[in-house]
Amino acid sequence: VSMERINIYEKTKNEIASIDANGSYILDGKSICSLKTINIKSQVKCNLLFGNVDCDCDFDIVVEEGATLDAKGIFTGDSININIHTKNGKNSSISLHFIDFSTGKSVILANADMNETGTEYDWNMASLASNNDNKIIKINVEHNNQYLIGNVSNYGVCKDEAKLEIAGTTHISKGSKNTITKQNARIMLIDEYSRGIAKPILKIDENDVKANHGASLGQLNEEHLFYLRSRGLSEAEAKKLIILGYFNPIMLLFKGEELEEYISKLIGERV
């Protein structure tokens, strides 16, 4: 499907992007920073590509009954604050895939309300923290009905004297039977003085569910680095290749997108 630029229009005092037809759309970074709501109408199948998001954002994503949203994007900018709040209609699906290259003291928050039966929410993010960055990523998912699927995966790389905290809470309320959910947080430390914190949390008030979570925090594998350097790569080139491999689960989601080459370029610049 050819890419089109969605129309941004003003409704009351809020900026609203309303998508009422199947297709693939591009939303540039400047537009997303002024939005309050992205509304995917009932039964619509939408692929949405966020451009370079380099400023503060605070918006809702509403996906109506039977609709599907698959969104991808990249965060840049200095000390940005991102707040994304999603709401699923009955039997709808939301998939969000982001790569974060912001700098400074950035905060990325996502809150998902799954209040209707048969809904799905899928969050995947990779974040690179370097120099003196101090980043916080928090993803919270509320399961408040039956037959829900909620997945959260975060991958982080921390180098120099940067600090990266990845936290998330998945809550399954009483009565949310036949819910399936998982959380995964992984951080790789490149240098001795970098710091990483991974805190996935499950709160389960219902027995008839499938839920798991995992966290890993570890140093760069020096044997991998030595092997790559023995093949003629510089230290920076070797680290870039390792980071690309570590981010591969997220990078695969960008295959064929126009951001794929840009992401590789940004990793090289930050390393």
Secondary structure, 3 states (H helix, E strand, C coil): CCEEECCEEEECCEEEEEECCCEEEEECHHHHCCCCEEEECCCCEEEEEEEEECCCEEEEEEECCCCEEEEEEEECCECCEEEEEEEECCCCEEEEEEEECCECCCEEEEEEEECCCCCEEEEEEEEEECCCCEEEEEEEEEECCCCCEEEEEEEEEECCCCEEEEEEEEEECCCCCCEEEEEEEEEEECCCCCEEEEEEEEEECCCCEEEEEEEEEEECCHHHHHHHHHCCCCHHHHHHHHHHHHCHHHHHHHCCCCCHHHHHHHHHHHC
